[in-house]
């Protein structure tokens, strides 16, 4: 029997929460994103009654699958309320893209509609203040949001319905946006330039990607915010992704030269102050951006967020150990896994065995790890299924095969500490205290390197309680790792003031305000002949 997914909302005590139900034959699992509970197995009782394990959310869900939408009731926490679920549809990107952009309610509250990722993995989202709300398509121009809302798209408007409340937001143009295209080492890179209203000249920033996604959609939410603050922003598709040509498997140095090409293109655009153009980078991009500022081309500033202060290998080991720790791995197991990964990365990154480890010892380590049923039972994220090198434990590969891969991944050995002493412009380095992807301790190394080099205009900060996206760290996640949940936009919420902080820091670093002193037509409704919308 084919697998079916249903998404919608339940209402309890005048509040709504999202449910995502997967039915495969007689087996069913449920995701409760608002409670950060995923892949929870449900007990199917007679008459279509599904029981949810205690502590995961409502204790009983009754559903009737004879109608569409699926209807029923949720019981728990001393009350009952209705449930309504729709079959989840494939995301129609082409139909959604014309709706991308900024919206505003009658009382002035702003929203931004965008897309994260490309192809089958693309995720539509709604930026609402500090919340990034994942949207699930349930009908033509209708989406179930993971906070329990229903979002309906119309011509130049959207409607948000939640727990009986209905909010209308209309499209508006708080900045100009235009398609961009520039050459970089044999590739043509495509993007969108967000320009504040007015003549300028404006400070500008080029946005450098993390490892995923490679297309511009997710980064447009940052570009949107920067442009609202008077900073021109270029979000582009990484080479080999979206509408950019070139090899998607490019190395860090190539992506650094792509970022340099983006800066150089920005400097030539009308309305841009070429002396106030800098870089913003996230996650994997925080290895490439220092390369640019250290010698490829001058930049006015660098903002690094979810920033890596260690090598790629050490960052990956930190991510894997964090995931294992969340699944209950103890100190002895974590030490064994750490030793195995450091050995593997030393060879595929640098081409040699680390001191004190022989091929026979590596084979024994790997055999022990793959014989541990507690490890092999850990559910893998989709990216780890596709690429076993991203799984928590190394692939079941003998040392002889590992030796054939010697030096094939040199980016793993790159340590950004070598570049920071050569950077003279202001740097804002932000890493979350609870970042599951890269260790917060790396900030100490970077801070000390900048002090030694005399770069006194920089700020290196570990953000208390923050995750990789400088997001509020959920207190508990069940059925998924923190990295997986954030990457899929489940419950992703920026730390309060984070977006404003970056824009204010840039304006301070480049000296002066970014906004034009003339009228700012941010209150206009969009016109048919107005500036193009971001795509």
C-alpha positions in Angstrom: 0.0 0.0 0.0 1.3 3.5 -0.9 2.4 5.9 1.8 0.0 8.8 2.4 0.7 12.1 4.3 -1.9 14.3 5.8 -1.3 17.7 7.3 -3.5 20.1 9.2 -4.3 21.4 12.7 -6.0 20.5 15.9 -7.5 23.0 18.3 -7.4 22.7 22.1 -8.2 25.3 24.7 -8.6 28.1 22.0 -5.1 27.3 20.7 -4.1 25.5 17.5 -1.2 23.2 16.8 0.0 21.4 13.6 -0.2 17.7 13.0 1.6 15.8 10.1 0.4 12.3 9.9 2.0 9.6 7.7 0.0 6.4 7.0 1.8 3.3 5.5 -0.6 0.4 5.5 -1.7 -0.2 9.1 1.3 1.7 10.5 1.2 5.4 11.2 3.5 8.0 12.6 2.9 11.6 13.6 5.0 14.7 13.7 4.0 17.5 16.1 6.3 20.3 15.1 4.9 22.7 17.7 6.0 20.3 20.4 9.2 19.4 18.6 8.2 15.7 18.4 8.8 13.7 15.2 8.2 10.2 13.8 6.1 9.2 16.8 4.6 5.8 16.2 0.8 5.7 16.7 -1.2 2.8 18.0 -4.2 2.1 15.7 -7.2 1.0 17.7 -10.7 0.0 16.3 -12.9 2.6 14.7 -10.0 4.8 13.5 -8.7 5.8 16.9 -5.0 6.7 17.1 -3.3 6.9 20.5 -0.3 9.2 21.0 2.3 8.2 23.6 2.1 10.2 26.8 4.0 13.4 26.9 4.2 13.9 23.1 1.1 16.0 22.9 -2.7 15.2 23.1 -3.2 11.7 24.4 -5.9 10.6 22.0 -6.7 11.5 18.4 -9.9 10.2 16.7 -9.9 10.4 12.9 -12.4 9.6 10.2 -10.7 8.7 6.9 -13.9 8.3 5.0 -14.0 12.0 4.0 -11.6 14.6 2.6 -10.5 16.5 4.6 -10.0 14.0 7.3 -11.9 15.1 10.4 -11.9 14.1 14.0 -11.1 15.2 17.5 -8.1 15.6 19.8 -8.4 14.9 23.5 -6.0 15.8 26.2 -4.9 18.3 28.9 -8.4 18.4 30.3 -10.2 19.3 27.0 -11.2 18.3 23.5 -11.1 20.0 20.2 -11.6 19.5 16.4 -9.0 18.1 14.1 -8.9 18.7 10.3 -6.3 17.2 8.0 -5.8 17.4 4.3 -3.7 15.2 2.0 -0.3 16.8 1.6 0.4 17.7 -2.0 3.7 18.0 -3.9 5.1 21.5 -3.8 4.4 23.4 -7.0 7.3 25.8 -7.0 6.4 27.5 -10.3 2.9 28.3 -9.0 4.3 29.6 -5.7 7.2 31.7 -6.9 5.1 34.7 -8.1 3.9 35.1 -4.5 7.4 35.4 -3.1 8.1 38.6 -1.3 6.9 41.1 1.4 3.4 41.5 2.8 1.9 43.8 5.4 -1.2 43.6 7.5 -3.5 46.5 8.1 -1.9 47.3 11.4 1.6 47.4 9.9 2.9 43.9 10.8 5.3 42.6 8.1 5.6 39.1 6.7 7.9 37.6 4.1 7.1 34.6 1.9 9.9 32.5 0.4 11.3 29.1 -0.5 14.2 27.2 1.0 16.0 24.7 -1.3 15.4 23.4 -4.8 13.9 20.4 -6.5 11.8 17.8 -4.5 13.4 19.1 -1.2 12.1 22.7 -1.7 10.3 24.0 1.4 8.0 27.1 1.3 8.2 29.3 4.4 6.7 32.4 6.0 9.0 34.8 7.9 6.9 36.3 10.7 9.0 38.4 13.0 11.6 36.1 14.4 9.7 32.9 13.4 10.4 31.0 10.2 7.2 29.0 9.7 7.4 25.9 7.4 4.4 25.6 5.1 2.9 22.3 3.9 0.9 22.4 0.6 -2.6 21.1 1.1 -4.5 22.6 -1.8 -4.2 25.1 -4.7 -2.6 28.1 -3.0 -3.4 26.7 0.4 -0.8 25.7 3.0 -0.8 24.4 6.5 1.7 26.2 8.7 3.6 24.4 11.5 2.3 26.8 14.2 -1.3 25.5 13.5 -2.3 28.2 11.0 -3.8 27.9 7.5 -2.2 30.2 4.9 -4.2 31.0 1.8 -2.5 32.9 -1.1 -4.4 35.2 -3.4 -3.6 37.9 -6.0 -1.1 40.2 -4.2 -2.4 39.1 -0.7 -2.3 36.3 1.8 -4.7 35.3 4.6 -3.6 33.6 7.8 -6.2 31.7 9.7 -5.5 30.4 13.2 -7.7 29.3 16.1 -10.7 31.2 14.6 -8.7 34.4 13.9 -8.3 35.7 10.3 -5.5 38.1 9.3 -5.2 39.7 5.8 -1.8 40.9 4.6 -1.3 42.7 1.2 1.7 42.7 -1.0 3.9 45.8 -0.9 7.3 46.8 -2.2 9.6 48.0 0.6 12.6 48.0 -1.7 13.4 47.4 -5.4 14.5 44.0 -6.6 16.1 43.0 -9.8 17.6 39.9 -11.4 21.4 39.7 -11.3 24.0 37.8 -13.3 27.8 37.8 -13.2 30.7 35.6 -14.3 33.0 33.7 -12.0 35.7 31.3 -13.2 33.8 29.9 -16.2 30.4 29.9 -14.5 27.5 32.3 -14.8 26.0 32.9 -11.4 22.4 34.2 -11.1 20.8 36.0 -8.2 18.5 38.8 -7.0 19.7 42.2 -5.9 17.6 43.9 -3.2 18.0 47.7 -3.4 16.6 50.2 -0.8 14.4 52.9 -2.3 16.2 56.2 -3.1 19.3 57.3 -5.0 21.9 56.0 -2.5 24.8 55.4 -2.6 24.1 52.5 -0.3 26.3 50.1 1.6 26.0 46.6 0.2 26.4 43.0 1.2 26.8 39.7 -0.8 25.4 36.7 0.9 27.5 33.5 0.9 25.8 30.2 1.3 26.1 27.4 3.8 26.5 23.8 2.6 22.7 23.6 1.9 20.6 24.8 0.2 22.6 26.1 -2.8 19.9 28.3 -4.2 19.1 31.9 -3.2 15.6 31.4 -1.8 16.4 31.0 1.9 19.0 33.7 1.9 16.4 36.2 0.5 14.9 36.5 3.9 18.2 38.0 5.1 18.4 40.2 2.0 14.9 41.3 2.6 15.8 42.5 6.1 19.0 44.2 5.1 17.3 46.1 2.3 14.6 47.2 4.8 17.4 48.7 6.9 19.0 50.6 4.0 21.7 48.0 3.0 21.6 46.7 -0.6 21.9 42.9 -0.6 22.7 40.3 -3.2 21.4 36.7 -2.8 22.7 34.4 -5.5 22.5 30.8 -6.5 25.7 28.9 -5.7 27.4 27.5 -8.8 25.6 24.4 -10.0 22.5 25.2 -8.1 19.3 27.1 -9.1 19.9 29.1 -12.2 23.7 29.2 -11.8 25.9 27.1 -14.0 29.1 25.4 -13.0 30.1 22.4 -10.8 27.9 22.0 -7.7 30.7 20.1 -6.0 33.1 22.9 -6.0 35.7 23.4 -3.3 35.9 26.1 -0.6 38.5 28.2 -2.5 36.3 28.2 -5.7 33.3 29.3 -3.7 35.5 32.0 -2.2 36.4 33.3 -5.6 32.7 33.2 -6.5 32.0 35.4 -3.5 34.7 37.8 -4.6 33.1 38.0 -8.0 29.8 38.8 -6.3 31.4 41.7 -4.4 33.1 43.0 -7.5 29.8 42.9 -9.4 28.1 44.8 -6.5 30.7 47.5 -6.6 29.8 48.3 -10.2 26.1 48.7 -9.7 24.4 52.2 -9.8 23.4 53.3 -6.3 26.0 51.2 -4.5 28.9 52.7 -2.6 31.8 50.6 -3.7 33.8 51.4 -0.6 31.1 50.0 1.7 30.6 46.6 0.1 31.1 43.6 2.3 30.3 39.9 2.9 27.7 38.1 5.0 28.2 34.3 5.3 26.5 31.4 7.1 27.8 28.0 8.2 29.9 26.4 5.4 30.3 29.9 3.9 32.2 31.0 7.0 35.2 29.1 5.7 35.1 30.7 2.3 34.4 34.3 3.4 37.7 34.7 5.4 39.6 33.6 2.3 38.1 36.5 0.4 38.8 39.1 3.0 42.3 37.7 3.7 43.6 38.3 0.2 41.4 37.7 -2.8 39.7 41.1 -2.9 39.3 44.0 -0.3 36.0 44.1 1.5 34.6 46.7 3.8 33.3 44.3 6.5 32.6 40.6 7.1 29.6 39.2 9.0 29.9 35.5 9.9 27.0 33.7 11.5 26.7 30.1 12.6 30.5 30.7 12.3 33.2 28.0 12.2 36.3 28.7 14.2 37.8 25.3 13.6 38.6 23.1 10.6 35.9 21.3 8.6 36.9 18.0 10.1 36.6 19.2 13.7 33.3 20.9 12.9 31.8 17.7 11.4 33.0 15.6 14.4 31.3 18.1 16.7 28.1 17.7 14.8 28.2 14.0 14.9 29.0 13.8 18.6 26.2 16.2 19.4 23.7 14.1 17.5 24.9 10.9 19.3 24.7 12.6 22.6 21.1 13.6 21.9 20.4 9.9 21.3 21.8 9.0 24.7 25.4 8.1 23.8 27.8 8.0 26.8 31.3 9.3 27.2 33.1 6.0 26.3 31.1 5.6 23.1 31.6 9.3 22.1 35.4 9.0 22.7 35.5 5.9 20.4 33.4 7.6 17.7 35.6 10.7 17.9 38.8 8.7 17.5 37.3 6.9 14.5 36.3 10.0 12.8 39.5 11.9 13.4 41.4 8.9 11.9 39.1 8.8 8.8 39.2 12.6 8.3 43.0 12.7 8.7 43.3 10.2 5.9 40.7 11.5 3.4 41.6 15.1 4.2 45.3 15.0 4.6 46.3 11.7 3.2 48.0 10.1 6.2 47.2 8.2 9.3 47.3 10.2 12.6 50.0 9.4 15.0 49.3 6.3 17.2 46.7 4.7 14.9 47.4 1.8 12.6 45.1 0.4 9.8 44.4 -2.7 11.9 43.3 -0.6 14.8 41.0 1.5 12.6 39.4 -1.7 11.2 38.8 -2.9 14.8 37.2 0.5 15.7 34.8 0.4 12.8 33.9 -3.2 13.4 33.0 -2.5 17.0 30.9 0.6 16.1 28.9 -1.3 13.4 28.3 -4.2 15.8 26.7 -1.8 18.3 22.9 -2.3 17.9 22.3 1.0 19.8 24.1 2.9 17.0 22.8 1.0 14.0 19.2 1.6 15.3 19.5 5.4 15.3 17.2 6.8 12.6 19.2 8.6 9.9 18.3 12.0 8.4 17.7 12.0 4.6 21.1 13.6 4.0 22.9 10.8 5.9 21.0 8.1 4.0 22.1 9.8 0.7 25.7 10.3 1.9 26.9 7.8 4.6 29.9 10.2 5.4 27.3 12.5 7.0 26.0 9.7 9.3 26.9 9.7 13.1 29.4 6.9 12.7 31.9 6.3 9.8 30.8 4.0 6.9 31.6 0.3 7.4 34.7 0.7 5.2 38.0 -1.1 5.8 41.3 0.8 6.1 42.4 -0.5 2.7 39.4 1.2 1.0 40.0 4.4 3.1 43.6 4.5 1.8 42.3 4.6 -1.8 40.5 7.9 -0.8 43.6 9.5 0.6 43.5 13.3 0.2 40.3 13.4 -1.8 38.6 15.9 0.6 41.3 18.5 1.4 38.7 21.1 2.5 38.2 19.0 5.7 41.8 20.0 6.7 41.4 23.7 6.0 41.6 25.7 9.3 40.3 29.3 9.1 42.7 30.4 11.9 45.4 30.8 9.2 43.4 33.5 7.4 42.0 35.7 10.2 45.4 37.4 11.1 45.5 38.7 7.6 42.0 40.3 7.7 42.1 44.1 8.5 38.4 45.0 8.0 35.8 44.8 10.8 34.5 41.3 11.5 31.3 40.2 13.3 31.7 36.6 14.3 28.6 35.0 15.8 28.2 31.4 16.9 25.5 29.9 19.1 26.3 28.5 22.6 24.3 25.4 21.7 25.3 25.2 18.0 25.0 21.5 17.0 27.0 22.0 13.8 30.2 23.7 14.9 31.7 24.1 18.4 31.2 27.4 20.2 34.8 27.0 21.6 36.1 27.9 18.2 35.2 31.6 18.9 38.0 31.7 21.5 40.6 30.7 18.8 39.3 33.4 16.4 39.2 36.1 19.1 42.7 35.5 20.2 44.0 35.5 16.6 42.3 38.9 15.9 43.8 40.3 19.2 47.3 39.1 18.2 46.9 40.7 14.7 45.7 44.0 16.1 42.2 43.9 14.5 40.5 45.9 17.3 37.3 46.7 15.2 36.0 43.2 15.3 33.4 41.5 17.5 33.5 37.8 18.3 30.6 36.5 20.3 29.1 33.3 21.6 25.3 33.9 21.7 23.9 32.4 24.9 21.2 29.7 24.3 21.4 29.9 20.5 21.7 27.2 17.9 23.3 27.1 14.5 21.0 29.6 12.9 21.4 31.9 15.9 18.0 30.4 16.7 16.3 29.8 20.1 17.3 26.3 21.0 14.3 24.0 21.6 14.4 22.6 25.2 13.7 19.1 23.9 13.5 17.4 20.6 12.2 13.8 20.1 12.7 11.8 16.9 15.1 14.1 15.1 18.4 15.8 15.8 18.6 19.5 16.4 20.5 20.0 13.2 18.0 18.1 11.1 15.0 19.9 12.7 16.5 23.3 12.0 17.5 22.5 8.4 13.9 21.4 7.7 12.6 24.6 9.3 10.8 22.9 12.2 10.2 25.4 15.0 13.0 27.6 13.7 12.9 30.9 15.6 15.7 33.5 15.5 17.0 34.9 18.8 15.2 38.2 19.5 17.0 41.1 17.9 19.4 38.9 15.9 18.4 40.3 12.4 18.4 43.9 13.7 21.8 43.4 15.4 23.5 42.4 12.1 22.1 45.3 10.1 23.0 47.8 12.9 26.5 46.4 13.1 27.0 46.8 9.4 25.8 50.4 9.4 28.1 51.2 12.3 31.1 49.4 10.7 30.8 51.3 7.4 30.1 54.7 9.1 26.7 56.3 8.8 23.2 55.3 7.8 22.3 53.3 4.8 18.9 54.8 4.0 18.6 57.6 1.5 17.6 60.8 3.1 14.8 61.4 0.6 11.2 60.0 0.7 11.0 56.3 1.4 8.0 54.9 -0.5 7.6 51.9 1.8 3.8 52.5 2.2 3.0 52.0 -1.5 0.9 49.1 -2.6 2.4 47.2 -5.6 1.5 48.5 -9.0 1.3 46.4 -12.2 4.2 48.4 -13.7 6.3 48.5 -10.6 9.7 47.0 -9.9 10.1 43.3 -10.4 9.4 41.0 -7.5 12.0 38.8 -6.0 12.0 35.2 -7.4 
